[in-house]
Amino acid sequence: MTLQEYVNSLKDKRIAVIGIGVSNEPLIELLLNNGCHVTACDKRTMEEMGEEGKKLGAMGATLCLGEDYLNHLDQDVIFRTPGLMPFDSHLETAQKRGSLVTSEMEVFMSLCPCRIIAVTGSDGKTTTSTIISELLKKAGYRVHLGGNIGHPLLCETPDIHPDDIVVLELSSFQLHSMKCSPDVAVITNLSPNHLDKHRDFQDYVDAKKAIFENQKPGSRLILNLDDGHTEYYASFSRAEISYFSDKQQVSDGVMLRDGVVYRVHEGVARAIIRASDIRLPGEHNVLNYLAAFAATEGLVGDSDCAEVARSFSGVEHRLEHVRVLHGITFINDSIGTSPTRTSAGLHAMKKKPIVIAGGYDKHIPFDGLGDELCLLAKQVFLTGDTAGKIYEAICASRYYESSGLEVSIIDDFRQAVRAAAAAARAGDIVLFSPACAAFDRFRNFAERGKYFKSIVMELK
C-alpha cells in the first residue's frame, strides 16, 4: 500500500491526532490537505499554541486543547503521541468503544518500501543511529534517518525508493505495543529510564522487545554482550543474533581487544581501527561504533568503517563543542537525558568540568550520578525540577565530604548558565549535561540545547 492509498482509506473516518508536536504536525497537515476529518488534541491552550493553533484551525482541523484534551476520544482512528502510553485509561476506553489506536511511526513502518535498520536502548541511540547512517552513506546508499531522533518520515514515504535504507531511532514510547519487523534491530544497552511513564522497569524492558519480536526469517538482531538484559532478549528472538562487546570475545559480531576494534564472522576476526583513532571522545562512543559496525556488516566495508570513525565529529547536542571564550570551553550535552548518559559524558572529559545539570523528573534514581559528580566534577550548578534530588544524591555520596565539591542550586536556567560561566577560569570546561529530560522548562532536549548555546554565544 502506498501512503496516498492509506490516506484515501481514512477519508470516510473520524480521526484524532494526539499531540501537536514534531512527530505529528506533518501528519495532521497531510490528512487535512487530503480532505480528512481531523481533531487535533493537545494539552496546551490556544494561547500557548499561538500561530501553530491558528494555522491548523484555518486548515480545517477541529482543535481539542487544554487539560481535558483526552476526555472526548471516540474517533474511528486515533494517532497517539509517543509520550502518551497505550495503557492510558482514555485510550483504553476509546479502544473498547471500537477506536483503532496507532501512531505515525507504526504506520510508517507498515508502508516503508525499503530495508529498515532500527535502533533502541537507554543510551547511545541517537549517536549509534547517526553513525549507522554515516556509514551507509559512505558506502554509497541513499539513506533516510528519522524516528525519535526528531525527524518524522511518514510524509516522506513517496520519496523513499526500494533500494534505499531507512535508519530509525526508536524510543520505548514508540515501541510500546507496536508491531514492527526491521531488517536489522539494535539494542544498545538497558538501564532504568522513563519510570515516570512506564508501569515499572520491567514494562520498560519489555517495551524494547517490540523492536525484534516480529522480525522475519533472515533478519538480524544486534545485542550488547555485556548488558545484563541480553540473555533475556536473546531468549525471545527468532532472528540471527550478532553481539558487540568491549570486554569479551565474540564469535560473530564486533569486539574490542587490546585497543583494536575487530569484526568477527564465524570466528575469524578482521581488524578495523584502533579505538584511539576514533574521533568521538569517550568509551561510550567506542561502544556506539561497535554496535554500528555490527549493524552494517555485509553492507559497509571495513575501510569505509574506519574512514567514518576517523572523521565523523558527532551529533548536535551530544558533547557538542559550542565555543571557547577567554580560554573556557563550553560543551552542550543536552541529549544527556539520563544519569548514565551524563556519567558517560563526565568520563569523556579530559579534565574535571564545571557541570550544569537538572531538569524534568523521570522518577529514576540519581545515587550513582551523585558519586560520579563528586569524583569527576570541579563544581556543580543545579537547575530545574530535579535540582533538589540531585543535590541530595551528591550529599549522600560517600565521596562528598572528601571531594570538597561546591554545589549551587539556581532555579532560572539562564542564570545557572551565566553563573557557571562566571565561576570558570581559563583552561576550564563548562559542561551542560542535565541527566534529565527537558519537559520541565522546554518542549524537548533540542530546544533546551539550542537555548543553552544561545546563552553561551551571548557571553562576552
C-alpha positions in Angstrom: 0.0 0.0 0.0 1.2 3.5 -0.8 0.9 6.5 1.5 -1.7 8.0 -0.7 -3.8 4.8 -0.7 -3.5 4.7 3.1 -4.7 8.3 3.4 -7.5 7.7 1.0 -8.7 4.8 3.2 -9.1 7.3 6.1 -11.3 9.9 4.2 -14.6 8.4 5.5 -13.3 8.1 9.1 -13.1 10.5 12.0 -9.5 10.9 13.0 -7.9 12.2 16.2 -4.2 13.1 16.4 -2.9 13.4 20.0 0.0 15.8 20.4 0.7 18.7 18.0 4.4 18.3 18.0 7.4 17.4 15.9 6.3 13.9 15.0 2.6 14.6 14.4 2.3 18.1 12.9 3.3 16.9 9.4 0.8 14.1 9.7 -2.0 16.4 10.7 -1.3 18.7 7.7 -1.1 15.7 5.3 -4.5 14.4 6.5 -6.1 17.9 6.3 -4.7 18.5 2.8 -6.3 15.3 1.7 -9.8 16.2 3.0 -9.8 14.0 6.1 -11.8 14.9 9.2 -9.1 15.6 11.9 -9.4 16.5 15.5 -6.0 17.7 16.8 -5.6 17.2 20.5 -3.0 18.9 22.7 -2.6 19.7 26.4 -1.6 23.3 25.5 -4.2 26.1 25.4 -4.9 28.1 22.2 -2.9 30.9 23.8 0.0 28.6 24.3 -0.3 27.2 20.8 -0.2 30.6 19.2 0.2 30.7 15.4 0.6 27.0 15.3 -3.0 26.5 16.6 -4.4 29.3 14.3 -2.8 27.7 11.3 -4.3 24.2 11.9 -7.7 25.8 12.7 -7.6 27.7 9.4 -6.7 24.5 7.6 -9.9 22.9 8.9 -8.8 21.0 12.0 -11.1 20.7 15.0 -8.9 21.6 18.0 -9.3 20.0 21.3 -7.0 21.8 23.7 -6.3 22.2 27.4 -6.2 20.0 30.4 -9.2 17.9 29.3 -7.9 17.3 25.8 -8.2 13.5 26.2 -11.7 13.4 27.6 -13.6 13.2 24.3 -11.8 10.4 22.4 -14.3 8.5 20.4 -12.9 8.8 16.8 -12.5 5.9 14.5 -8.7 6.2 14.3 -6.5 7.7 17.0 -2.9 8.6 16.4 -1.2 8.8 19.8 1.8 10.9 20.5 4.9 8.8 21.6 4.7 10.3 25.2 1.1 9.0 25.8 1.4 5.3 26.7 -1.0 2.8 25.1 -2.3 1.8 28.5 -3.6 5.3 29.3 -7.2 5.0 30.5 -8.5 7.4 27.9 -7.0 5.3 25.1 -8.2 2.0 26.6 -11.7 3.3 26.9 -11.7 4.5 23.3 -10.4 1.1 22.1 -13.2 -0.7 24.0 -15.7 1.5 22.1 -14.1 0.5 18.8 -11.4 3.1 18.1 -8.2 1.9 16.4 -5.2 3.3 18.2 -2.0 3.6 16.2 0.9 6.1 15.7 2.8 7.9 13.0 5.8 5.5 13.4 3.7 2.3 13.3 2.0 3.4 10.0 5.4 4.4 8.5 6.9 1.0 9.3 4.0 -0.7 7.6 4.3 1.4 4.5 8.1 1.7 4.2 9.2 0.2 0.8 12.9 -0.4 1.7 15.1 -2.1 4.2 15.0 -0.7 7.8 17.7 -0.7 10.5 16.1 0.2 13.8 18.0 1.2 17.0 16.8 1.4 20.6 18.3 1.3 24.1 18.7 3.5 27.1 21.8 5.3 26.0 23.5 5.9 22.7 20.5 5.6 20.4 21.0 8.9 18.6 24.7 8.6 18.1 24.6 5.0 17.0 21.7 5.7 14.6 23.6 8.6 13.1 26.9 6.6 12.8 25.0 3.9 11.0 23.6 6.5 8.6 27.0 8.0 8.0 28.5 4.5 7.4 25.8 3.6 4.8 26.1 7.0 3.0 29.9 6.4 2.8 29.2 3.1 1.2 27.0 4.8 -1.4 23.5 4.1 -0.2 20.7 6.6 -0.2 19.8 6.9 3.5 16.8 8.3 5.4 17.4 8.9 9.1 14.4 9.5 11.3 12.2 8.5 14.2 12.9 9.5 17.8 15.9 11.5 16.5 13.4 14.3 15.7 12.7 13.7 12.1 9.3 12.0 11.2 9.4 10.1 7.9 5.8 9.1 7.2 5.1 12.1 4.9 8.3 11.4 3.1 7.4 7.8 2.2 6.7 8.7 -1.5 10.3 9.8 -1.9 11.8 6.6 -0.4 12.9 4.0 -3.0 13.1 0.2 -2.7 16.9 0.3 -2.9 17.2 3.0 -0.1 17.8 2.2 3.5 15.9 3.7 6.4 17.7 4.1 9.8 15.3 4.7 12.7 15.9 5.6 16.3 13.1 4.2 18.3 12.1 5.0 21.9 10.4 2.8 24.4 7.4 5.1 24.0 7.2 4.5 20.3 7.8 0.7 20.6 5.3 0.0 23.4 2.6 -2.3 22.0 3.9 -1.6 18.4 4.3 -4.5 15.9 7.3 -3.9 13.7 9.8 -6.0 11.7 13.0 -4.2 10.9 15.6 -6.0 8.8 18.2 -5.2 11.4 17.4 -4.4 15.1 19.9 -2.9 17.5 19.6 -2.7 21.3 22.5 -0.6 22.6 22.0 -1.2 26.4 19.4 -1.1 29.2 19.3 0.9 32.4 16.3 2.4 34.4 14.7 5.2 32.4 11.3 6.9 31.8 9.9 5.4 35.0 7.5 8.4 35.2 5.7 6.9 32.1 6.2 3.1 32.3 4.3 0.9 34.8 7.6 -0.2 36.2 11.1 -1.1 35.0 10.0 -4.5 33.6 7.4 -2.7 31.5 10.3 -0.5 30.1 12.4 -3.6 29.4 9.6 -5.4 27.7 8.7 -2.4 25.5 12.1 -2.6 23.9 11.4 -6.2 22.9 8.9 -4.9 20.2 11.9 -3.9 18.1 12.7 -7.6 17.3 9.8 -9.8 18.4 8.1 -9.8 15.0 11.3 -9.9 12.9 11.0 -12.1 9.8 13.4 -15.0 9.0 16.7 -13.7 7.7 16.5 -10.6 9.9 19.4 -9.7 12.3 19.4 -8.7 15.9 22.4 -6.8 17.4 22.8 -7.1 21.2 25.3 -5.8 23.7 27.0 -8.9 25.1 28.0 -7.1 28.3 24.4 -5.9 29.1 22.5 -7.7 31.8 19.3 -8.0 29.8 20.9 -9.5 26.7 20.3 -13.1 27.6 16.6 -12.3 28.3 16.2 -10.6 24.9 18.0 -13.4 23.1 15.6 -16.0 24.5 12.7 -14.3 22.6 14.4 -13.7 19.3 14.0 -15.8 16.2 16.4 -13.7 14.2 20.1 -14.2 13.6 21.9 -12.7 16.6 25.2 -10.8 16.5 26.9 -9.4 19.6 29.2 -6.5 20.3 31.4 -6.2 23.3 34.4 -4.2 24.6 35.1 -6.8 27.3 34.5 -10.2 25.9 35.4 -12.4 22.9 32.5 -12.7 20.4 32.2 -15.4 17.7 30.0 -13.3 15.5 29.8 -9.6 15.7 32.2 -6.8 16.8 34.6 -6.7 19.7 37.3 -4.5 21.2 40.5 -6.4 22.1 43.9 -4.8 23.1 42.7 -1.4 22.0 41.7 -2.6 18.5 38.2 -2.9 17.1 37.5 -6.2 15.2 34.7 -7.5 13.1 34.2 -11.2 13.7 32.5 -13.6 11.3 32.3 -17.4 12.0 35.2 -17.0 14.5 37.5 -15.1 12.1 38.5 -11.6 13.3 39.2 -8.7 11.0 40.9 -5.6 12.4 39.1 -2.3 11.6 40.6 0.5 13.6 42.4 1.3 16.8 39.9 2.7 19.4 42.3 5.6 20.0 41.8 6.7 16.3 38.0 7.1 16.7 37.4 10.9 16.6 34.4 10.9 19.0 35.7 11.0 22.6 34.8 8.6 25.4 34.5 4.9 25.9 30.7 5.1 25.3 31.4 6.2 21.8 33.6 3.2 21.2 30.6 1.1 22.1 28.4 3.1 19.8 30.8 2.3 17.0 30.9 -1.4 17.9 27.1 -1.5 17.6 27.1 0.4 14.3 29.8 -1.8 12.8 27.8 -4.9 13.7 24.6 -3.5 12.3 26.2 -2.7 8.9 28.1 -6.0 8.5 27.7 -7.0 4.8 26.6 -3.5 3.8 29.6 -1.4 4.6 33.3 -2.4 4.1 35.9 -2.3 6.8 37.9 0.5 5.2 34.8 2.7 4.9 34.0 2.0 8.6 37.5 3.1 9.6 37.3 6.3 7.5 34.0 7.4 9.0 35.2 6.7 12.5 38.3 8.9 12.0 36.3 11.8 10.5 32.8 11.9 12.0 32.6 14.7 14.5 29.3 13.8 16.2 25.7 14.9 16.5 24.2 18.2 17.7 23.6 18.3 21.5 25.8 15.3 22.2 29.0 16.5 23.8 28.9 19.3 21.2 31.7 21.8 21.3 30.0 25.2 21.4 32.8 27.8 21.7 36.0 28.7 23.6 35.7 32.1 25.3 38.6 33.6 27.4 40.1 30.1 27.4 36.9 28.4 28.7 35.5 25.6 26.6 31.7 25.3 26.6 30.1 21.9 25.8 26.5 21.2 25.0 25.3 17.7 26.1 21.5 18.4 26.2 20.8 15.0 24.8 22.2 13.6 28.1 18.8 13.0 29.5 19.7 10.2 32.0 22.2 9.8 34.7 24.1 7.2 32.7 24.5 9.5 29.8 25.8 12.3 31.9 28.2 9.9 33.6 29.5 8.8 30.2 30.0 12.5 29.3 31.9 13.1 32.5 34.2 10.2 31.8 34.8 11.6 28.3 36.2 14.9 29.6 40.0 15.3 29.7 39.8 17.2 33.0 37.2 17.8 35.7 34.5 20.1 34.2 32.1 22.6 35.8 28.8 20.9 35.4 25.3 22.2 34.8 22.6 19.6 35.5 19.0 19.1 36.3 15.6 19.1 34.5 12.4 17.1 34.3 11.8 14.3 36.8 11.5 10.9 35.2 11.5 9.2 38.6 14.8 7.5 38.2 17.5 7.4 40.9 20.5 9.7 41.0 22.6 7.8 43.5 25.2 6.7 41.0 25.3 10.2 39.5 25.9 11.7 42.9 29.1 9.6 43.2 30.2 10.4 39.7 29.8 14.2 40.2 31.8 14.1 43.5 34.6 12.2 41.8 34.6 13.8 38.3 33.2 17.4 38.6 35.1 20.5 39.6 31.9 22.4 40.6 28.2 21.8 40.0 25.3 24.1 39.2 21.8 22.5 39.5 18.6 23.8 38.0 15.2 22.6 37.0 12.7 20.3 38.8 15.3 17.7 39.9 17.8 20.1 41.3 16.9 19.1 44.9 17.0 15.4 44.2 20.4 15.6 42.5 21.7 17.7 45.4 20.5 15.1 47.9 22.3 12.4 45.9 25.5 14.3 45.9 25.3 15.0 49.7 24.6 11.3 50.3 27.6 10.2 48.4 30.4 8.6 50.4 32.8 10.8 48.4 31.1 14.1 49.1 33.0 15.2 52.2 36.4 14.3 50.9 35.7 15.9 47.4 35.1 19.4 48.7 32.6 19.8 45.8 30.9 23.1 45.7 27.2 22.8 44.6 24.8 25.7 43.8 21.1 25.5 43.1 19.8 28.2 40.7 16.2 27.8 39.5 16.5 30.1 36.5 18.2 28.3 33.6 19.8 31.3 32.1 21.2 32.5 35.4 22.5 29.0 36.1 24.5 29.0 32.8 25.8 32.5 33.4 26.8 31.6 37.0 28.7 28.5 35.8 30.5 30.7 33.2 31.4 33.3 35.8 32.9 30.6 38.0 35.1 29.3 35.2 38.7 30.3 34.6 40.9 29.9 31.5 41.5 26.3 30.9 38.2 25.2 32.4 35.4 23.2 30.8 31.8 24.1 31.3 29.7 21.0 30.6 25.9 21.2 30.3 24.8 17.6 30.8 21.4 17.7 32.6 20.9 13.9 33.3 17.2 14.6 32.9 14.6 15.2 30.2 13.8 18.8 29.3 10.0 18.9 29.8 10.1 20.9 33.0 11.1 24.0 31.0 11.3 23.1 27.3 9.5 21.2 24.6 12.4 18.8 24.1 16.2 18.4 24.6 16.9 20.0 21.2 15.1 23.2 22.2 16.9 23.2 25.5 20.3 22.6 23.8 19.7 25.5 21.4 18.8 27.8 24.2 21.9 26.8 26.1 24.0 27.6 23.0 22.3 30.9 22.5 23.2 31.9 26.1 26.8 30.9 25.7 27.1 32.8 22.4 25.8 35.9 24.2 28.6 35.8 26.8 31.3 38.4 26.5 
